[in-house]
Amino acid sequence: MFVSAFIVYIQVMEKLKVEDVLRWIGLMNNIQVFVDEIILVDIVYS
């Protein structure tokens, strides 16, 4: 289940990257900030 959902997600992201590069870059930046926050909260501040 998780693998098939991930494959669909990747396909959607690749399509978005081709169709709207700036929006894709913005989403990637948001994901990076979200991951950084998780790492800081879970690892550094714990």
N, CA, C and O atoms as CSV, one atom per row, in Angstrom:
chain,resi,resn,atom,element,x,y,z
A,1,MET,N,N,0.827,-1.201,0.000
A,1,MET,CA,C,0.000,0.000,0.000
A,1,MET,C,C,0.868,1.260,0.000
A,1,MET,O,O,0.677,2.158,-0.819
A,2,PHE,N,N,1.816,1.311,0.922
A,2,PHE,CA,C,2.670,2.495,1.010
A,2,PHE,C,C,3.482,2.681,-0.267
A,2,PHE,O,O,3.629,3.802,-0.754
A,3,VAL,N,N,4.008,1.590,-0.805
A,3,VAL,CA,C,4.843,1.679,-2.001
A,3,VAL,C,C,4.035,2.198,-3.184
A,3,VAL,O,O,4.509,3.060,-3.924
A,4,SER,N,N,2.832,1.689,-3.369
A,4,SER,CA,C,2.018,2.148,-4.502
A,4,SER,C,C,1.626,3.617,-4.337
A,4,SER,O,O,1.596,4.359,-5.318
A,5,ALA,N,N,1.330,4.039,-3.122
A,5,ALA,CA,C,1.005,5.448,-2.882
A,5,ALA,C,C,2.224,6.323,-3.149
A,5,ALA,O,O,2.098,7.418,-3.698
A,6,PHE,N,N,3.391,5.847,-2.767
A,6,PHE,CA,C,4.617,6.605,-3.004
A,6,PHE,C,C,4.910,6.732,-4.494
A,6,PHE,O,O,5.344,7.787,-4.957
A,7,ILE,N,N,4.672,5.659,-5.244
A,7,ILE,CA,C,4.880,5.694,-6.696
A,7,ILE,C,C,3.953,6.719,-7.337
A,7,ILE,O,O,4.382,7.475,-8.208
A,8,VAL,N,N,2.699,6.757,-6.922
A,8,VAL,CA,C,1.752,7.743,-7.449
A,8,VAL,C,C,2.225,9.147,-7.097
A,8,VAL,O,O,2.173,10.047,-7.935
A,9,TYR,N,N,2.682,9.338,-5.872
A,9,TYR,CA,C,3.183,10.646,-5.438
A,9,TYR,C,C,4.349,11.092,-6.316
A,9,TYR,O,O,4.392,12.240,-6.758
A,10,ILE,N,N,5.289,10.190,-6.569
A,10,ILE,CA,C,6.445,10.516,-7.402
A,10,ILE,C,C,6.007,10.894,-8.810
A,10,ILE,O,O,6.531,11.846,-9.388
A,11,GLN,N,N,5.049,10.154,-9.364
A,11,GLN,CA,C,4.559,10.460,-10.711
A,11,GLN,C,C,3.911,11.832,-10.756
A,11,GLN,O,O,4.110,12.580,-11.713
A,12,VAL,N,N,3.137,12.173,-9.732
A,12,VAL,CA,C,2.492,13.489,-9.673
A,12,VAL,C,C,3.542,14.580,-9.561
A,12,VAL,O,O,3.434,15.614,-10.220
A,13,MET,N,N,4.556,14.362,-8.738
A,13,MET,CA,C,5.597,15.369,-8.565
A,13,MET,C,C,6.402,15.561,-9.850
A,13,MET,O,O,6.765,16.688,-10.188
A,14,GLU,N,N,6.681,14.481,-10.563
A,14,GLU,CA,C,7.410,14.608,-11.825
A,14,GLU,C,C,6.576,15.372,-12.846
A,14,GLU,O,O,7.109,16.191,-13.596
A,15,LYS,N,N,5.273,15.110,-12.880
A,15,LYS,CA,C,4.392,15.827,-13.801
A,15,LYS,C,C,4.369,17.317,-13.448
A,15,LYS,O,O,4.434,18.170,-14.333
A,16,LEU,N,N,4.276,17.622,-12.159
A,16,LEU,CA,C,4.270,19.014,-11.723
A,16,LEU,C,C,5.593,19.692,-12.065
A,16,LEU,O,O,5.606,20.852,-12.478
A,17,LYS,N,N,6.701,18.982,-11.898
A,17,LYS,CA,C,8.014,19.553,-12.203
A,17,LYS,C,C,8.106,19.961,-13.675
A,17,LYS,O,O,8.733,20.966,-14.010
A,18,VAL,N,N,7.483,19.182,-14.535
A,18,VAL,CA,C,7.510,19.495,-15.968
A,18,VAL,C,C,6.564,20.649,-16.291
A,18,VAL,O,O,6.890,21.520,-17.098
A,19,GLU,N,N,5.400,20.651,-15.660
A,19,GLU,CA,C,4.361,21.626,-16.015
A,19,GLU,C,C,4.511,22.980,-15.328
A,19,GLU,O,O,4.200,24.010,-15.926
A,20,ASP,N,N,4.980,22.995,-14.084
A,20,ASP,CA,C,5.047,24.237,-13.312
A,20,ASP,C,C,6.272,24.197,-12.391
A,20,ASP,O,O,6.171,23.851,-11.214
A,21,VAL,N,N,7.413,24.554,-12.947
A,21,VAL,CA,C,8.680,24.417,-12.232
A,21,VAL,C,C,8.714,25.255,-10.953
A,21,VAL,O,O,9.165,24.778,-9.912
A,22,LEU,N,N,8.247,26.482,-11.026
A,22,LEU,CA,C,8.308,27.349,-9.838
A,22,LEU,C,C,7.450,26.815,-8.698
A,22,LEU,O,O,7.859,26.878,-7.539
A,23,ARG,N,N,6.282,26.296,-9.006
A,23,ARG,CA,C,5.435,25.711,-7.957
A,23,ARG,C,C,6.111,24.479,-7.367
A,23,ARG,O,O,6.065,24.264,-6.156
A,24,TRP,N,N,6.742,23.665,-8.223
A,24,TRP,CA,C,7.443,22.469,-7.757
A,24,TRP,C,C,8.592,22.857,-6.825
A,24,TRP,O,O,8.799,22.225,-5.789
A,25,ILE,N,N,9.337,23.900,-7.202
A,25,ILE,CA,C,10.440,24.361,-6.354
A,25,ILE,C,C,9.904,24.828,-4.999
A,25,ILE,O,O,10.494,24.532,-3.960
A,26,GLY,N,N,8.794,25.550,-5.011
A,26,GLY,CA,C,8.195,25.997,-3.758
A,26,GLY,C,C,7.781,24.837,-2.872
A,26,GLY,O,O,7.993,24.872,-1.660
A,27,LEU,N,N,7.194,23.810,-3.467
A,27,LEU,CA,C,6.803,22.631,-2.688
A,27,LEU,C,C,8.024,21.915,-2.115
A,27,LEU,O,O,8.001,21.469,-0.968
A,28,MET,N,N,9.083,21.806,-2.904
A,28,MET,CA,C,10.301,21.153,-2.426
A,28,MET,C,C,10.909,21.944,-1.267
A,28,MET,O,O,11.392,21.356,-0.299
A,29,ASN,N,N,10.886,23.265,-1.360
A,29,ASN,CA,C,11.383,24.093,-0.261
A,29,ASN,C,C,10.538,23.905,0.990
A,29,ASN,O,O,11.078,23.834,2.094
A,30,ASN,N,N,9.222,23.822,0.836
A,30,ASN,CA,C,8.344,23.595,1.981
A,30,ASN,C,C,8.624,22.246,2.631
A,30,ASN,O,O,8.654,22.137,3.857
A,31,ILE,N,N,8.825,21.234,1.822
A,31,ILE,CA,C,9.133,19.903,2.356
A,31,ILE,C,C,10.457,19.936,3.120
A,31,ILE,O,O,10.572,19.334,4.187
A,32,GLN,N,N,11.452,20.636,2.580
A,32,GLN,CA,C,12.750,20.736,3.249
A,32,GLN,C,C,12.624,21.414,4.611
A,32,GLN,O,O,13.221,20.960,5.587
A,33,VAL,N,N,11.857,22.488,4.682
A,33,VAL,CA,C,11.652,23.189,5.949
A,33,VAL,C,C,10.930,22.281,6.940
A,33,VAL,O,O,11.277,22.251,8.121
A,34,PHE,N,N,9.932,21.545,6.470
A,34,PHE,CA,C,9.184,20.631,7.327
A,34,PHE,C,C,10.094,19.540,7.888
A,34,PHE,O,O,10.029,19.227,9.077
A,35,VAL,N,N,10.930,18.969,7.047
A,35,VAL,CA,C,11.858,17.919,7.488
A,35,VAL,C,C,12.873,18.484,8.472
A,35,VAL,O,O,13.176,17.854,9.485
A,36,ASP,N,N,13.394,19.656,8.182
A,36,ASP,CA,C,14.341,20.291,9.105
A,36,ASP,C,C,13.711,20.494,10.479
A,36,ASP,O,O,14.355,20.253,11.500
A,37,GLU,N,N,12.469,20.930,10.510
A,37,GLU,CA,C,11.774,21.152,11.781
A,37,GLU,C,C,11.596,19.845,12.543
A,37,GLU,O,O,11.786,19.805,13.758
A,38,ILE,N,N,11.235,18.786,11.843
A,38,ILE,CA,C,11.079,17.476,12.488
A,38,ILE,C,C,12.411,17.029,13.093
A,38,ILE,O,O,12.453,16.550,14.227
A,39,ILE,N,N,13.476,17.184,12.346
A,39,ILE,CA,C,14.792,16.767,12.841
A,39,ILE,C,C,15.182,17.585,14.067
A,39,ILE,O,O,15.673,17.032,15.051
A,40,LEU,N,N,14.968,18.888,14.014
A,40,LEU,CA,C,15.326,19.727,15.160
A,40,LEU,C,C,14.518,19.347,16.394
A,40,LEU,O,O,15.075,19.232,17.486
A,41,VAL,N,N,13.227,19.154,16.236
A,41,VAL,CA,C,12.377,18.849,17.383
A,41,VAL,C,C,12.664,17.461,17.927
A,41,VAL,O,O,12.795,17.288,19.139
A,42,ASP,N,N,12.762,16.474,17.055
A,42,ASP,CA,C,12.890,15.083,17.494
A,42,ASP,C,C,14.296,14.722,17.941
A,42,ASP,O,O,14.454,13.948,18.885
A,43,ILE,N,N,15.308,15.253,17.300
A,43,ILE,CA,C,16.673,14.815,17.593
A,43,ILE,C,C,17.424,15.837,18.432
A,43,ILE,O,O,18.005,15.484,19.458
A,44,VAL,N,N,17.420,17.076,18.020
A,44,VAL,CA,C,18.251,18.075,18.678
A,44,VAL,C,C,17.656,18.492,20.020
A,44,VAL,O,O,18.374,18.554,21.018
A,45,TYR,N,N,16.364,18.775,20.058
A,45,TYR,CA,C,15.753,19.303,21.273
A,45,TYR,C,C,15.270,18.234,22.230
A,45,TYR,O,O,14.775,18.564,23.308
A,46,SER,N,N,15.394,16.976,21.880
A,46,SER,CA,C,14.939,15.888,22.781
A,46,SER,C,C,16.016,15.469,23.745
A,46,SER,O,O,15.800,14.575,24.563
